[in-house]
Amino acid sequence: MLTNNIDFKNFKSKKKNNKIKKDLEIILNENNEILKSLGTNYKNKYSKKIIIKFRKYSNINVIGMGGSILGTESIYDFLKHKIKKNFSFNNNLQSKLKYSPKKKKANIIVSKSGNTLETISNSNIIIKNNDKNIFITENQKSYLHLLAEKLKAEIVHHNNFIGGRYSVLSEVGMLPAELMGLDVAKFKQLNNLIKNKKFINSLIVNVNNTLFFLKEKRLNSIILNYDESSDSLFKWYQQLIAESLGKNGKGIMPIISTMPKDNHSVMQLYLDGPKNNFFTFFYVHEKNSDKINNREILSSSSYLRKKNLAKIILSQKLATQKVFLNKNIPFRCFEIVKRDEKTLGELFCFFILETLLLSRALNINPYDQPSVELIKKETKKILF
């Protein structure tokens, strides 16, 4: 077990490298605002007055791009069974936007720089005169900061030292989580995890194996996701890994595969195609699941009697893992025992620490995205 809520099976080969352990010690001892946000001592830059004021709204639009919104969407989708409000997420540019048209609604607009083109465009269309708005952005005279002042909206200052993809447990993700009715304190698990030897050892072995795969030119990290409610979580993870490590000719290509559907499309390639992949199995144990209608089952499929869909999905996952073992295809496996804030906080911590350790080993700055900035500049040139 990685923790009480996460059953984790690491890569079969237990690669050891004491340097990674030392790197982890260095990272944990740094005065790092990102790691602070994962722990209990971080002070969110919003007041309880804002939560009380906006708690009455049952329809809330979240407007942002990339890390400014993916973490919040991960929280909403993963814990939707606990949330009674309707959140919609505007995380892309489309010719026709989908958002709550309710007259009585609130908007949360998130952009660290306050000048994100897509967020400005979507805000212009979605925000109506009678809406109540919260802007989460840096304390500078950016477009969105000036717009917030014009609208007399609530302004929460984004932490200058925490980039979007690392901001999920800062005010960026925690303010919306509070409005969802969730217990934000339970997300903050770093203090507990760094005292957990099993967690630390699993993390180190995991990173060492990943570095070994990169040396073998296995550059694709494929997530076999058996839980639809975790799709947003892995879109967040995809950005975290790709944008943090994809520099100087190095990096990992994270690919999300929807299971068991992809057994009928790309699985043949995974099993018998090029050996340039390593895999993550992800499964959540569900207590409530639709049951097979026994009376409608033909005798030829009697093995389905008294089964529910969760049992069938788990059987498919276990069967796939067995085939992977027989074919010596490298994989790790997360099985989620309990779906709650604590579990999701532990996953956020694991993946962020993993990313920082990999970046240190690869001698890469994990916090910038220089080439993406080139596209932003070129887009503005064309629009002008």
Steps between C-alpha positions, in 0.01 A plus 500: 500500500624849412262639764186366670296623204731407211618150417809555286697236315828638372688405186620140526867593473613669823760740368706664773688828490595681818526829312122519465462460875744787556322710237173446685657617824627814324160573344317456829744731679475777242291808571262395224158668480363212293579245768370737767164502322481121535530520877293614795687826567418668169281808535253543216466856373123523533277578793211301642280799415534413130399139566197608703401755235520254209387183676136565409566460128416154367614571143864603458708544184875457525695675223869433443760315298739214577614476859279790602194278458600134456567444870160639598330290234686194634363566846144549374492187285680271746279605794177578318309249714553736797415824318146636470577802282536531124843609379578551132854535370606718210851377425534544126406727213205373297288687247197427721549503876315274743431663834225546755244749359331540841422858596619446855849367459858565605822489301852418614757636257856371544816618328835545673623762253158656453571526127414151373340549158255210524386592851447864397296391197281254690445745787384763254223270374400318820490782759163677505395820675328336797766233565712492813868445425821394668830565321809304608802673348834656590509839669591702192316726256423226248194488274302274734601692812376823339181325385438373853536853635259631235242232590552559874570129527677313778875478433716224649870540435664197341825397672782640284724200571255224405448429129162388369566127471631490858224716647227246568539502881547878519216754483453408133352159584404541863267798463279315246528184714359686799213626286439136401449426870819296536736491799810673363714413805480131406673564167817615679683170543868581444582522873371147554645351183861605557489308830369188324798275412294285262391810310854640478655166396229443238552849360878454473474156334236639264726790391806277459307263276367788292854629446606148396216488244609834355853364452342207314316752277163412648369854479122443510329485840161346429229523764248216479215673680211277612315784676318762291479735798881518497531612139550865605758391759714348226454799270647700789779241535558507125567874508711472815737242349508626141537873570742457790739250337469559125812713447849482352415195291388310810163409647221246536190474282201430730214328316158437658329180394134446595446149624360247443381667178853517361530121517312523172723759333859569608566206734628284214769765437587519871549124516674425172616836364825693561651455846520873575234520772458455874159485662287608796187305594245709692187353657253618767307249712135608484245396764199575281489351155230394256426128519453256216136403444526124562168421333621643168833313492520213252646171622804546277601797716400358838833615647351852508223403742509679838768735372498880495679729256773587751584131539517454122726806458731378778520158335601665172769703677642194677498303175684780318761520775558126475558525125737793555697294753525207260625730226745683732335837435589742783213641704402637838151490648288730717186352656294755690331356807310814602395797286537810719695823549785328684558249221499766230740715703736202528491447124571868432799484737637179345485632144646843583790350696558249219520785248742707708727200558505409130579859403791512743643172369462619139647843579185678378324809636152361585333838545516674162357435151712716266390356167129540579566871549617515135154391381334766716717770344437379145123481559489864613703604193242334273202653685655847482 
